[in-house]
Amino acid sequence: MLRPAILLLALSLVSFSSPEANPVGETIIPVTAATTTTTIAGGMSFEEKEMAFSQHLEQVYKEAKLESKGLSFPVFKKAFVGFLNLKRREAISPAQDILTIVDFTKPSRAKRMWVIDLESKKVLFNTLVAHGRNTGNDKAEKFSNKPNSYMSSLGFYVTDQTYYGKHGLSLKLDGMDEGFNTNARERAIVVHGADYATSDFVKQYGRLGRSLGCPALPTEISKEVIQTIKNETVMYVHSNDASYRSNYLDEALAVESFATDLSVFAKNI
C-alpha cells in the first residue's frame, strides 16, 4: 500500500509553511526540512507520524471521491484504522489493499456498501446490501452475535474462501471483534447474492428484503464483488451502536503501523 506516492506525501509536508484547514476542520502543523529528513530516516515524532497518517487518509478519501459516493469521512477513518491494525497483526494478506465498508446508519434503500482499492484510491463497487430480518425494517437498529438471532453483527471481519451454497457463490467471513461478530462461522454469516437485495425490490416495497444476518448483495453483481474481496481482505460493518468496542480502533497503533511501513519503504528505495 505504501508506494512512492506515500513517500512523496511525507516529503511534501515541508511545503506547509503556514496553518491550513484540512477536510475535517483540523489545523495542519508546519514541518521543516529538518523534520522531513528525520521522517525519511524513520526518526519521526508521534506528531509527525500523525500528520503523515492524516494527510494520506485525506488524500485517499478525496481521490476516491468517497464523499460524493455517500461515505462519511469519520466512518472511512474508523475502517482504515482497523485495516492498518489488522495488517499490523498479520491477520490479512499483505498483498491485499482492498477495504470493504458497510454503513448501517443508512437506510436499506441507500447504497451503503463500498469496496475500495486503497492502492489505486478508487471505489470498485458502491452497492445495496441487506441486513438481518430482526435488525430492523428499512433501518438497521439492533445487532447481535448470538446464533439464531437473525440479526446483523457489527465490527471488523476478514474474508476467507468462497464456496457454492443455496445462494450460489458465497464468501465465508471470520468475525474479529470478540462479543460482537465472532460467531460468524457458527451462524453461517456469509456474503451472498439475493433477489431481495436489488433495486427492483426497493421500487416495489420501498426497502430491501432482509437476510438471516448475512450482508446480502444484489444478484447481478454479487459474484464480481465476492471475487474481488475474497481471500483475507477487511470488511468493516458500522453503526452508531454505543455499546460497540473494538481493539482494532486504536488509532495510535494504526499511526505507528503506518509510519513503520513508510520508514521501511524509504530505506529500500
VOGU-3710 file (C-alpha; in Angstrom, 3 decimals, decimal comma):
1> mlrpaillla> 0,000/0,000/0,000  2,864/2,394/0,767  4,262/3,236/-2,651  6,397/6,166/-3,900  3,354/8,424/-3,740  3,274/7,988/0,022  6,938/8,869/0,349  6,317/11,954/-1,764  3,465/12,787/0,578  5,867/12,741/3,519
11> lslvsfsspe> 8,334/14,872/1,592  5,607/17,319/0,651  4,990/18,120/4,303  7,942/20,501/4,081  5,902/22,748/1,806  3,453/23,646/4,570  4,747/26,957/5,935  1,504/28,147/7,481  -1,550/26,518/9,109  -4,187/25,341/6,687
21> anpvgetiip> -7,606/23,819/7,250  -7,964/20,214/6,164  -11,179/18,400/5,090  -12,088/17,521/8,683  -11,506/21,000/10,065  -8,201/20,365/11,838  -5,112/22,582/11,596  -2,048/21,200/9,843  1,149/21,942/11,769  4,082/23,199/9,662
31> vtaattttti> 7,007/20,804/9,222  10,555/21,930/8,461  13,126/20,406/6,141  14,948/19,055/9,196  11,926/17,144/10,429  11,268/15,847/6,934  14,771/14,389/6,920  14,054/12,553/10,154  10,800/11,358/8,609  12,676/9,531/5,856
41> aggmsfeeke> 15,182/8,173/8,370  12,389/6,729/10,462  13,003/9,092/13,393  9,648/10,851/13,305  7,964/12,254/16,381  4,474/10,915/17,035  3,075/14,296/15,990  4,802/13,960/12,614  3,571/10,406/12,231  0,011/11,565/12,921
51> mafsqhleqv> 0,406/14,295/10,325  1,622/11,900/7,636  -1,178/9,474/8,528  -3,844/12,188/8,367  -2,554/13,563/5,071  -2,618/10,121/3,486  -6,088/9,353/4,842  -7,464/12,600/3,449  -5,743/12,035/0,112  -7,338/8,613/-0,311
61> ykeakleskg> -10,753/9,972/0,730  -10,504/12,814/-1,773  -9,050/10,903/-4,726  -11,507/8,032/-4,330  -14,341/10,622/-4,309  -15,824/8,947/-1,252  -17,786/11,992/-0,113  -19,690/12,175/-3,399  -20,396/8,452/-3,116  -22,018/8,899/0,271
71> lsfpvfkkaf> -19,329/7,569/2,627  -18,620/9,894/5,544  -15,040/10,696/6,496  -15,386/9,528/10,152  -16,659/6,108/9,072  -13,901/5,774/6,478  -11,320/6,741/9,094  -12,516/4,047/11,521  -12,406/1,429/8,779  -8,916/2,493/7,698
81> vgflnlkrre> -7,622/2,428/11,284  -8,935/-1,117/11,636  -7,414/-2,096/8,305  -3,964/-0,941/9,443  -4,256/-2,682/12,798  -5,362/-5,946/11,218  -2,483/-5,650/8,788  -0,079/-4,986/11,678  -1,251/-8,195/13,356  -0,813/-10,069/10,062
91> aispaqdilt> -4,486/-11,032/10,109  -4,896/-10,176/6,423  -2,944/-10,888/3,267  -0,002/-8,453/2,927  -0,744/-8,265/-0,793  -4,335/-7,138/-0,286  -5,240/-3,440/-0,254  -8,993/-3,923/-0,556  -11,229/-2,442/2,136  -14,987/-3,071/2,277
101> ivdftkpsra> -17,190/-0,791/4,367  -20,860/-1,240/5,257  -22,569/1,738/6,931  -25,726/0,558/8,655  -26,605/4,081/9,788  -28,025/4,481/6,281  -31,396/3,002/5,229  -31,517/-0,179/3,189  -32,716/1,854/0,196  -29,300/3,548/0,035
111> krmwvidles> -26,137/2,159/-1,494  -24,407/1,600/1,829  -21,568/-0,761/0,896  -18,300/0,449/-0,607  -15,429/-1,698/-1,864  -12,315/0,461/-2,037  -8,936/-0,219/-3,621  -6,646/1,674/-1,248  -3,672/1,360/-3,595  -5,316/2,896/-6,660
121> kkvlfntlva> -7,603/5,090/-4,498  -10,718/4,004/-6,354  -14,162/2,774/-5,392  -14,598/-0,558/-7,120  -18,218/-1,062/-6,028  -20,875/1,039/-4,309  -23,917/-1,091/-3,823  -27,013/-2,010/-1,865  -26,603/-4,510/0,979  -29,253/-6,161/3,130
131> hgrntgndka> -29,299/-6,536/6,906  -30,799/-9,224/9,141  -34,558/-9,572/9,490  -34,511/-8,903/13,256  -32,131/-5,969/12,914  -34,871/-3,685/11,603  -37,097/-2,907/8,655  -35,662/-0,213/6,390  -33,163/0,879/9,036  -30,730/-1,339/10,915
141> ekfsnkpnsy> -31,354/-0,740/14,611  -30,469/-3,864/16,617  -27,438/-6,118/16,356  -26,374/-9,427/17,829  -23,622/-12,024/17,819  -25,941/-14,780/19,065  -26,842/-17,850/16,976  -30,419/-17,865/15,680  -30,847/-14,153/16,421  -31,317/-13,402/12,712
151> msslgfyvtd> -29,611/-10,080/13,305  -26,626/-8,459/11,645  -23,351/-8,219/13,578  -21,100/-5,183/13,819  -17,373/-4,799/13,523  -14,352/-5,978/11,620  -14,303/-9,148/9,543  -11,625/-10,849/7,494  -12,861/-12,552/4,349  -11,982/-16,177/3,659
161> qtyygkhgls> -12,620/-18,551/0,780  -15,619/-18,892/-1,487  -17,995/-21,818/-1,799  -21,210/-22,675/-3,618  -24,291/-22,900/-1,397  -28,040/-22,420/-1,672  -27,437/-18,795/-2,728  -24,815/-19,731/-5,317  -21,311/-18,320/-4,982  -20,841/-17,209/-1,367
171> lkldgmdegf> -17,985/-15,913/0,762  -17,093/-17,040/4,280  -16,346/-14,388/6,902  -14,357/-14,502/10,126  -15,528/-12,052/12,785  -12,617/-10,384/14,579  -14,384/-8,440/17,357  -14,934/-10,605/20,434  -18,514/-10,416/21,651  -19,768/-8,628/18,544
181> ntnareraiv> -19,212/-10,855/15,493  -17,004/-13,790/16,475  -19,851/-16,275/15,999  -19,967/-15,523/12,274  -18,787/-19,019/11,333  -21,200/-20,749/13,713  -24,046/-18,588/12,435  -23,047/-19,080/8,769  -22,808/-15,319/8,245  -21,527/-15,024/4,671
191> vhgadyatsd> -21,618/-12,652/1,712  -24,035/-13,900/-0,945  -26,381/-12,689/-3,633  -30,140/-12,392/-3,100  -33,065/-11,303/-5,244  -34,457/-9,363/-2,257  -31,359/-7,131/-2,226  -31,979/-5,458/-5,580  -33,146/-2,047/-6,737  -36,262/-3,700/-8,214
201> fvkqygrlgr> -37,199/-4,925/-4,738  -36,768/-1,399/-3,385  -39,001/0,010/-6,109  -41,730/-2,483/-5,204  -41,540/-2,422/-1,409  -39,728/0,796/-0,521  -36,874/-1,064/1,185  -34,693/-4,110/0,718  -35,693/-7,537/1,866  -33,802/-8,937/4,841
211> slgcpalpte> -31,442/-11,827/5,408  -30,853/-14,098/8,390  -27,951/-11,852/9,337  -25,813/-12,045/6,213  -24,686/-8,996/4,220  -26,635/-9,997/1,106  -25,917/-8,244/-2,200  -27,764/-7,673/-5,487  -27,581/-10,866/-7,524  -26,347/-9,067/-10,629
221> iskeviqtik> -23,064/-8,019/-9,012  -22,624/-10,420/-6,081  -20,234/-12,762/-7,897  -17,985/-9,934/-9,032  -17,893/-8,367/-5,583  -17,180/-11,703/-3,902  -14,324/-12,490/-6,290  -12,844/-9,047/-5,570  -12,938/-9,164/-1,764  -12,221/-12,855/-1,099
231> netvmyvhsn> -9,035/-14,256/0,492  -8,123/-12,197/3,554  -9,381/-8,688/2,931  -11,015/-6,442/5,549  -14,728/-5,741/5,896  -15,965/-3,200/8,444  -19,661/-3,093/9,393  -20,507/0,224/11,061  -23,406/1,611/13,067  -23,916/4,176/15,827
241> dasyrsnyld> -24,441/1,468/18,450  -22,915/2,956/21,617  -22,057/-0,478/23,015  -19,661/-1,381/20,203  -15,992/-1,606/21,132  -13,045/-2,879/19,116  -9,355/-3,402/19,802  -8,797/-2,599/16,137  -9,939/1,015/16,559  -6,746/2,001/18,397
251> ealavesfat> -5,694/4,998/16,324  -2,290/5,385/17,974  -1,309/1,849/16,975  -2,560/2,474/13,442  -0,443/5,625/13,180  2,642/3,705/14,337  1,923/0,943/11,834  1,578/3,468/9,019  4,853/5,173/9,992  6,696/1,863/10,226
261> dlsvfakni> 5,646/0,903/6,711  6,687/4,345/5,471  10,120/4,056/7,099  10,705/0,555/5,706  9,815/1,740/2,216  12,089/4,784/2,483  15,050/2,608/3,481  14,565/0,342/0,468  14,396/2,918/-2,324
//
